[in-house]
């Protein structure tokens, strides 16, 4: 539907009231959030899941209770979540550079944890 640009993008400096063309689609958070961080004009307006299925798992013998518990540890993850995780960690702790991220294939993740 055509609508005023200020409705979709309130921070847009274009003050014209001309209709804008929009594209609506589905994109995963690991693509959307880094794009928004790079100032790509995008707006999320719904979710596929109420909560993200992504998580960081640890063994019961070595629980993680806070982001700081990750410092000095290695996180194994799929390539498609590295950028998002790095971005989130950089906002969560000043010591994020002390958290190693190792790229694993999907079938390596559980074995690496064990």
Phi and psi in radians as a Rosetta constraint file:
Dihedral C 1 N 2 CA 2 C 2 CIRCULARHARMONIC -1.324 0.35
Dihedral N 2 CA 2 C 2 N 3 CIRCULARHARMONIC 2.346 0.35
Dihedral C 2 N 3 CA 3 C 3 CIRCULARHARMONIC -2.607 0.35
Dihedral N 3 CA 3 C 3 N 4 CIRCULARHARMONIC 2.862 0.35
Dihedral C 3 N 4 CA 4 C 4 CIRCULARHARMONIC -1.090 0.35
Dihedral N 4 CA 4 C 4 N 5 CIRCULARHARMONIC 2.407 0.35
Dihedral C 4 N 5 CA 5 C 5 CIRCULARHARMONIC -1.033 0.35
Dihedral N 5 CA 5 C 5 N 6 CIRCULARHARMONIC -0.563 0.35
Dihedral C 5 N 6 CA 6 C 6 CIRCULARHARMONIC -1.184 0.35
Dihedral N 6 CA 6 C 6 N 7 CIRCULARHARMONIC -0.375 0.35
Dihedral C 6 N 7 CA 7 C 7 CIRCULARHARMONIC -1.215 0.35
Dihedral N 7 CA 7 C 7 N 8 CIRCULARHARMONIC -0.748 0.35
Dihedral C 7 N 8 CA 8 C 8 CIRCULARHARMONIC -1.394 0.35
Dihedral N 8 CA 8 C 8 N 9 CIRCULARHARMONIC -0.729 0.35
Dihedral C 8 N 9 CA 9 C 9 CIRCULARHARMONIC -2.270 0.35
Dihedral N 9 CA 9 C 9 N 10 CIRCULARHARMONIC 1.429 0.35
Dihedral C 9 N 10 CA 10 C 10 CIRCULARHARMONIC -1.097 0.35
Dihedral N 10 CA 10 C 10 N 11 CIRCULARHARMONIC -0.353 0.35
Dihedral C 10 N 11 CA 11 C 11 CIRCULARHARMONIC -1.587 0.35
Dihedral N 11 CA 11 C 11 N 12 CIRCULARHARMONIC 0.004 0.35
Dihedral C 11 N 12 CA 12 C 12 CIRCULARHARMONIC -1.180 0.35
Dihedral N 12 CA 12 C 12 N 13 CIRCULARHARMONIC 2.363 0.35
Dihedral C 12 N 13 CA 13 C 13 CIRCULARHARMONIC -1.452 0.35
Dihedral N 13 CA 13 C 13 N 14 CIRCULARHARMONIC -0.127 0.35
Dihedral C 13 N 14 CA 14 C 14 CIRCULARHARMONIC -1.258 0.35
Dihedral N 14 CA 14 C 14 N 15 CIRCULARHARMONIC 1.994 0.35
Dihedral C 14 N 15 CA 15 C 15 CIRCULARHARMONIC -1.694 0.35
Dihedral N 15 CA 15 C 15 N 16 CIRCULARHARMONIC 0.117 0.35
Dihedral C 15 N 16 CA 16 C 16 CIRCULARHARMONIC -1.242 0.35
Dihedral N 16 CA 16 C 16 N 17 CIRCULARHARMONIC 2.709 0.35
Dihedral C 16 N 17 CA 17 C 17 CIRCULARHARMONIC -1.778 0.35
Dihedral N 17 CA 17 C 17 N 18 CIRCULARHARMONIC 0.316 0.35
Dihedral C 17 N 18 CA 18 C 18 CIRCULARHARMONIC -1.165 0.35
Dihedral N 18 CA 18 C 18 N 19 CIRCULARHARMONIC 2.496 0.35
Dihedral C 18 N 19 CA 19 C 19 CIRCULARHARMONIC -1.076 0.35
Dihedral N 19 CA 19 C 19 N 20 CIRCULARHARMONIC 2.661 0.35
Dihedral C 19 N 20 CA 20 C 20 CIRCULARHARMONIC -2.074 0.35
Dihedral N 20 CA 20 C 20 N 21 CIRCULARHARMONIC 2.637 0.35
Dihedral C 20 N 21 CA 21 C 21 CIRCULARHARMONIC -1.551 0.35
Dihedral N 21 CA 21 C 21 N 22 CIRCULARHARMONIC 2.391 0.35
Dihedral C 21 N 22 CA 22 C 22 CIRCULARHARMONIC -2.204 0.35
Dihedral N 22 CA 22 C 22 N 23 CIRCULARHARMONIC 2.697 0.35
Dihedral C 22 N 23 CA 23 C 23 CIRCULARHARMONIC -2.042 0.35
Dihedral N 23 CA 23 C 23 N 24 CIRCULARHARMONIC 2.382 0.35
Dihedral C 23 N 24 CA 24 C 24 CIRCULARHARMONIC -2.085 0.35
Dihedral N 24 CA 24 C 24 N 25 CIRCULARHARMONIC 2.310 0.35
Dihedral C 24 N 25 CA 25 C 25 CIRCULARHARMONIC -2.761 0.35
Dihedral N 25 CA 25 C 25 N 26 CIRCULARHARMONIC -3.049 0.35
Dihedral C 25 N 26 CA 26 C 26 CIRCULARHARMONIC -1.958 0.35
Dihedral N 26 CA 26 C 26 N 27 CIRCULARHARMONIC 2.324 0.35
Dihedral C 26 N 27 CA 27 C 27 CIRCULARHARMONIC -2.522 0.35
Dihedral N 27 CA 27 C 27 N 28 CIRCULARHARMONIC 2.553 0.35
Dihedral C 27 N 28 CA 28 C 28 CIRCULARHARMONIC -1.379 0.35
Dihedral N 28 CA 28 C 28 N 29 CIRCULARHARMONIC 2.689 0.35
Dihedral C 28 N 29 CA 29 C 29 CIRCULARHARMONIC -1.066 0.35
Dihedral N 29 CA 29 C 29 N 30 CIRCULARHARMONIC -0.523 0.35
Dihedral C 29 N 30 CA 30 C 30 CIRCULARHARMONIC -1.252 0.35
Dihedral N 30 CA 30 C 30 N 31 CIRCULARHARMONIC -0.189 0.35
Dihedral C 30 N 31 CA 31 C 31 CIRCULARHARMONIC -1.743 0.35
Dihedral N 31 CA 31 C 31 N 32 CIRCULARHARMONIC -0.757 0.35
Dihedral C 31 N 32 CA 32 C 32 CIRCULARHARMONIC -1.172 0.35
Dihedral N 32 CA 32 C 32 N 33 CIRCULARHARMONIC -0.883 0.35
Dihedral C 32 N 33 CA 33 C 33 CIRCULARHARMONIC -1.100 0.35
Dihedral N 33 CA 33 C 33 N 34 CIRCULARHARMONIC -0.794 0.35
Dihedral C 33 N 34 CA 34 C 34 CIRCULARHARMONIC -1.108 0.35
Dihedral N 34 CA 34 C 34 N 35 CIRCULARHARMONIC -0.584 0.35
Dihedral C 34 N 35 CA 35 C 35 CIRCULARHARMONIC -1.129 0.35
Dihedral N 35 CA 35 C 35 N 36 CIRCULARHARMONIC -0.777 0.35
Dihedral C 35 N 36 CA 36 C 36 CIRCULARHARMONIC -1.110 0.35
Dihedral N 36 CA 36 C 36 N 37 CIRCULARHARMONIC -0.674 0.35
Dihedral C 36 N 37 CA 37 C 37 CIRCULARHARMONIC -1.081 0.35
Dihedral N 37 CA 37 C 37 N 38 CIRCULARHARMONIC -0.472 0.35
Dihedral C 37 N 38 CA 38 C 38 CIRCULARHARMONIC -1.593 0.35
Dihedral N 38 CA 38 C 38 N 39 CIRCULARHARMONIC 0.277 0.35
Dihedral C 38 N 39 CA 39 C 39 CIRCULARHARMONIC 1.149 0.35
Dihedral N 39 CA 39 C 39 N 40 CIRCULARHARMONIC 0.469 0.35
Dihedral C 39 N 40 CA 40 C 40 CIRCULARHARMONIC -1.318 0.35
Dihedral N 40 CA 40 C 40 N 41 CIRCULARHARMONIC 2.312 0.35
Dihedral C 40 N 41 CA 41 C 41 CIRCULARHARMONIC -1.285 0.35
Dihedral N 41 CA 41 C 41 N 42 CIRCULARHARMONIC 1.842 0.35
Dihedral C 41 N 42 CA 42 C 42 CIRCULARHARMONIC -2.587 0.35
Dihedral N 42 CA 42 C 42 N 43 CIRCULARHARMONIC 2.635 0.35
Dihedral C 42 N 43 CA 43 C 43 CIRCULARHARMONIC -2.409 0.35
Dihedral N 43 CA 43 C 43 N 44 CIRCULARHARMONIC 2.200 0.35
Dihedral C 43 N 44 CA 44 C 44 CIRCULARHARMONIC -1.523 0.35
Dihedral N 44 CA 44 C 44 N 45 CIRCULARHARMONIC 2.361 0.35
Dihedral C 44 N 45 CA 45 C 45 CIRCULARHARMONIC -2.320 0.35
Dihedral N 45 CA 45 C 45 N 46 CIRCULARHARMONIC 0.135 0.35
Dihedral C 45 N 46 CA 46 C 46 CIRCULARHARMONIC -2.954 0.35
Dihedral N 46 CA 46 C 46 N 47 CIRCULARHARMONIC 2.924 0.35
Dihedral C 46 N 47 CA 47 C 47 CIRCULARHARMONIC -2.299 0.35
Dihedral N 47 CA 47 C 47 N 48 CIRCULARHARMONIC 2.661 0.35
Dihedral C 47 N 48 CA 48 C 48 CIRCULARHARMONIC -1.408 0.35
Dihedral N 48 CA 48 C 48 N 49 CIRCULARHARMONIC -0.595 0.35
Dihedral C 48 N 49 CA 49 C 49 CIRCULARHARMONIC -2.089 0.35
Dihedral N 49 CA 49 C 49 N 50 CIRCULARHARMONIC 2.574 0.35
Dihedral C 49 N 50 CA 50 C 50 CIRCULARHARMONIC -1.148 0.35
Dihedral N 50 CA 50 C 50 N 51 CIRCULARHARMONIC -0.637 0.35
Dihedral C 50 N 51 CA 51 C 51 CIRCULARHARMONIC -2.292 0.35
Dihedral N 51 CA 51 C 51 N 52 CIRCULARHARMONIC 2.612 0.35
Dihedral C 51 N 52 CA 52 C 52 CIRCULARHARMONIC -1.149 0.35
Dihedral N 52 CA 52 C 52 N 53 CIRCULARHARMONIC 2.409 0.35
Dihedral C 52 N 53 CA 53 C 53 CIRCULARHARMONIC -1.369 0.35
Dihedral N 53 CA 53 C 53 N 54 CIRCULARHARMONIC -0.123 0.35
Dihedral C 53 N 54 CA 54 C 54 CIRCULARHARMONIC -1.323 0.35
Dihedral N 54 CA 54 C 54 N 55 CIRCULARHARMONIC 2.508 0.35
Dihedral C 54 N 55 CA 55 C 55 CIRCULARHARMONIC -2.725 0.35
Dihedral N 55 CA 55 C 55 N 56 CIRCULARHARMONIC 2.923 0.35
Dihedral C 55 N 56 CA 56 C 56 CIRCULARHARMONIC -1.969 0.35
Dihedral N 56 CA 56 C 56 N 57 CIRCULARHARMONIC 2.140 0.35
Dihedral C 56 N 57 CA 57 C 57 CIRCULARHARMONIC -1.827 0.35
Dihedral N 57 CA 57 C 57 N 58 CIRCULARHARMONIC 2.573 0.35
Dihedral C 57 N 58 CA 58 C 58 CIRCULARHARMONIC -2.425 0.35
Dihedral N 58 CA 58 C 58 N 59 CIRCULARHARMONIC 2.820 0.35
Dihedral C 58 N 59 CA 59 C 59 CIRCULARHARMONIC -1.343 0.35
Dihedral N 59 CA 59 C 59 N 60 CIRCULARHARMONIC 2.596 0.35
Dihedral C 59 N 60 CA 60 C 60 CIRCULARHARMONIC -0.993 0.35
Dihedral N 60 CA 60 C 60 N 61 CIRCULARHARMONIC -0.516 0.35
Dihedral C 60 N 61 CA 61 C 61 CIRCULARHARMONIC -1.299 0.35
Dihedral N 61 CA 61 C 61 N 62 CIRCULARHARMONIC -0.252 0.35
Dihedral C 61 N 62 CA 62 C 62 CIRCULARHARMONIC -2.379 0.35
Dihedral N 62 CA 62 C 62 N 63 CIRCULARHARMONIC 1.174 0.35
Dihedral C 62 N 63 CA 63 C 63 CIRCULARHARMONIC -1.180 0.35
Dihedral N 63 CA 63 C 63 N 64 CIRCULARHARMONIC 2.640 0.35
Dihedral C 63 N 64 CA 64 C 64 CIRCULARHARMONIC -1.888 0.35
Dihedral N 64 CA 64 C 64 N 65 CIRCULARHARMONIC 2.053 0.35
Dihedral C 64 N 65 CA 65 C 65 CIRCULARHARMONIC -1.881 0.35
Dihedral N 65 CA 65 C 65 N 66 CIRCULARHARMONIC -0.281 0.35
Dihedral C 65 N 66 CA 66 C 66 CIRCULARHARMONIC -2.701 0.35
Dihedral N 66 CA 66 C 66 N 67 CIRCULARHARMONIC 2.944 0.35
Dihedral C 66 N 67 CA 67 C 67 CIRCULARHARMONIC -1.065 0.35
Dihedral N 67 CA 67 C 67 N 68 CIRCULARHARMONIC -0.619 0.35
Dihedral C 67 N 68 CA 68 C 68 CIRCULARHARMONIC -1.063 0.35
Dihedral N 68 CA 68 C 68 N 69 CIRCULARHARMONIC -0.443 0.35
Dihedral C 68 N 69 CA 69 C 69 CIRCULARHARMONIC -1.163 0.35
Dihedral N 69 CA 69 C 69 N 70 CIRCULARHARMONIC -0.262 0.35
Dihedral C 69 N 70 CA 70 C 70 CIRCULARHARMONIC -1.440 0.35
Dihedral N 70 CA 70 C 70 N 71 CIRCULARHARMONIC -0.338 0.35
Dihedral C 70 N 71 CA 71 C 71 CIRCULARHARMONIC -1.048 0.35
Dihedral N 71 CA 71 C 71 N 72 CIRCULARHARMONIC 2.263 0.35
Dihedral C 71 N 72 CA 72 C 72 CIRCULARHARMONIC 1.479 0.35
Dihedral N 72 CA 72 C 72 N 73 CIRCULARHARMONIC 0.006 0.35
Dihedral C 72 N 73 CA 73 C 73 CIRCULARHARMONIC -1.893 0.35
Dihedral N 73 CA 73 C 73 N 74 CIRCULARHARMONIC 2.982 0.35
Dihedral C 73 N 74 CA 74 C 74 CIRCULARHARMONIC -1.987 0.35
Dihedral N 74 CA 74 C 74 N 75 CIRCULARHARMONIC 2.276 0.35
Dihedral C 74 N 75 CA 75 C 75 CIRCULARHARMONIC -1.760 0.35
Dihedral N 75 CA 75 C 75 N 76 CIRCULARHARMONIC 2.207 0.35
Dihedral C 75 N 76 CA 76 C 76 CIRCULARHARMONIC -1.742 0.35
Dihedral N 76 CA 76 C 76 N 77 CIRCULARHARMONIC 2.284 0.35
Dihedral C 76 N 77 CA 77 C 77 CIRCULARHARMONIC -2.720 0.35
Dihedral N 77 CA 77 C 77 N 78 CIRCULARHARMONIC 2.874 0.35
Dihedral C 77 N 78 CA 78 C 78 CIRCULARHARMONIC -1.229 0.35
Dihedral N 78 CA 78 C 78 N 79 CIRCULARHARMONIC 2.644 0.35
Dihedral C 78 N 79 CA 79 C 79 CIRCULARHARMONIC -0.998 0.35
Dihedral N 79 CA 79 C 79 N 80 CIRCULARHARMONIC -0.568 0.35
Dihedral C 79 N 80 CA 80 C 80 CIRCULARHARMONIC -1.281 0.35
Dihedral N 80 CA 80 C 80 N 81 CIRCULARHARMONIC -0.117 0.35
Dihedral C 80 N 81 CA 81 C 81 CIRCULARHARMONIC -1.995 0.35
Dihedral N 81 CA 81 C 81 N 82 CIRCULARHARMONIC 0.018 0.35
Dihedral C 81 N 82 CA 82 C 82 CIRCULARHARMONIC -1.109 0.35
Dihedral N 82 CA 82 C 82 N 83 CIRCULARHARMONIC -0.870 0.35
Dihedral C 82 N 83 CA 83 C 83 CIRCULARHARMONIC -1.099 0.35
Dihedral N 83 CA 83 C 83 N 84 CIRCULARHARMONIC -0.775 0.35
Dihedral C 83 N 84 CA 84 C 84 CIRCULARHARMONIC -1.101 0.35
Dihedral N 84 CA 84 C 84 N 85 CIRCULARHARMONIC -0.828 0.35
Dihedral C 84 N 85 CA 85 C 85 CIRCULARHARMONIC -1.081 0.35
Dihedral N 85 CA 85 C 85 N 86 CIRCULARHARMONIC -0.760 0.35
Dihedral C 85 N 86 CA 86 C 86 CIRCULARHARMONIC -1.056 0.35
Dihedral N 86 CA 86 C 86 N 87 CIRCULARHARMONIC -0.738 0.35
Dihedral C 86 N 87 CA 87 C 87 CIRCULARHARMONIC -1.112 0.35
Dihedral N 87 CA 87 C 87 N 88 CIRCULARHARMONIC -0.822 0.35
Dihedral C 87 N 88 CA 88 C 88 CIRCULARHARMONIC -1.101 0.35
Dihedral N 88 CA 88 C 88 N 89 CIRCULARHARMONIC -0.746 0.35
Dihedral C 88 N 89 CA 89 C 89 CIRCULARHARMONIC -1.103 0.35
Dihedral N 89 CA 89 C 89 N 90 CIRCULARHARMONIC -0.651 0.35
Dihedral C 89 N 90 CA 90 C 90 CIRCULARHARMONIC -1.136 0.35
Dihedral N 90 CA 90 C 90 N 91 CIRCULARHARMONIC -0.443 0.35
Dihedral C 90 N 91 CA 91 C 91 CIRCULARHARMONIC -1.569 0.35
Dihedral N 91 CA 91 C 91 N 92 CIRCULARHARMONIC -0.313 0.35
Dihedral C 91 N 92 CA 92 C 92 CIRCULARHARMONIC -1.593 0.35
Dihedral N 92 CA 92 C 92 N 93 CIRCULARHARMONIC -0.503 0.35
Dihedral C 92 N 93 CA 93 C 93 CIRCULARHARMONIC -2.646 0.35
Dihedral N 93 CA 93 C 93 N 94 CIRCULARHARMONIC 2.474 0.35
Dihedral C 93 N 94 CA 94 C 94 CIRCULARHARMONIC -1.240 0.35
Dihedral N 94 CA 94 C 94 N 95 CIRCULARHARMONIC -0.311 0.35
Dihedral C 94 N 95 CA 95 C 95 CIRCULARHARMONIC -1.656 0.35
Dihedral N 95 CA 95 C 95 N 96 CIRCULARHARMONIC 0.389 0.35
Dihedral C 95 N 96 CA 96 C 96 CIRCULARHARMONIC -1.049 0.35
Dihedral N 96 CA 96 C 96 N 97 CIRCULARHARMONIC -0.482 0.35
Dihedral C 96 N 97 CA 97 C 97 CIRCULARHARMONIC -1.207 0.35
Dihedral N 97 CA 97 C 97 N 98 CIRCULARHARMONIC -0.241 0.35
Dihedral C 97 N 98 CA 98 C 98 CIRCULARHARMONIC -1.589 0.35
Dihedral N 98 CA 98 C 98 N 99 CIRCULARHARMONIC 0.131 0.35
Dihedral C 98 N 99 CA 99 C 99 CIRCULARHARMONIC -1.906 0.35
Dihedral N 99 CA 99 C 99 N 100 CIRCULARHARMONIC 1.998 0.35
Dihedral C 99 N 100 CA 100 C 100 CIRCULARHARMONIC -1.457 0.35
Dihedral N 100 CA 100 C 100 N 101 CIRCULARHARMONIC 2.418 0.35
Dihedral C 100 N 101 CA 101 C 101 CIRCULARHARMONIC -2.007 0.35
Dihedral N 101 CA 101 C 101 N 102 CIRCULARHARMONIC 2.157 0.35
Dihedral C 101 N 102 CA 102 C 102 CIRCULARHARMONIC -1.973 0.35
Dihedral N 102 CA 102 C 102 N 103 CIRCULARHARMONIC 2.220 0.35
Dihedral C 102 N 103 CA 103 C 103 CIRCULARHARMONIC -1.393 0.35
Dihedral N 103 CA 103 C 103 N 104 CIRCULARHARMONIC 2.206 0.35
Dihedral C 103 N 104 CA 104 C 104 CIRCULARHARMONIC -2.184 0.35
Dihedral N 104 CA 104 C 104 N 105 CIRCULARHARMONIC 2.662 0.35
Dihedral C 104 N 105 CA 105 C 105 CIRCULARHARMONIC -1.317 0.35
Dihedral N 105 CA 105 C 105 N 106 CIRCULARHARMONIC 2.844 0.35
Dihedral C 105 N 106 CA 106 C 106 CIRCULARHARMONIC -1.013 0.35
Dihedral N 106 CA 106 C 106 N 107 CIRCULARHARMONIC -0.610 0.35
Dihedral C 106 N 107 CA 107 C 107 CIRCULARHARMONIC -1.454 0.35
Dihedral N 107 CA 107 C 107 N 108 CIRCULARHARMONIC -0.017 0.35
Dihedral C 107 N 108 CA 108 C 108 CIRCULARHARMONIC -1.723 0.35
Dihedral N 108 CA 108 C 108 N 109 CIRCULARHARMONIC -0.284 0.35
Dihedral C 108 N 109 CA 109 C 109 CIRCULARHARMONIC -1.105 0.35
Dihedral N 109 CA 109 C 109 N 110 CIRCULARHARMONIC -0.844 0.35
Dihedral C 109 N 110 CA 110 C 110 CIRCULARHARMONIC -1.172 0.35
Dihedral N 110 CA 110 C 110 N 111 CIRCULARHARMONIC -0.742 0.35
Dihedral C 110 N 111 CA 111 C 111 CIRCULARHARMONIC -1.057 0.35
Dihedral N 111 CA 111 C 111 N 112 CIRCULARHARMONIC -0.686 0.35
Dihedral C 111 N 112 CA 112 C 112 CIRCULARHARMONIC -1.163 0.35
Dihedral N 112 CA 112 C 112 N 113 CIRCULARHARMONIC -0.666 0.35
Dihedral C 112 N 113 CA 113 C 113 CIRCULARHARMONIC -1.094 0.35
Dihedral N 113 CA 113 C 113 N 114 CIRCULARHARMONIC -0.810 0.35
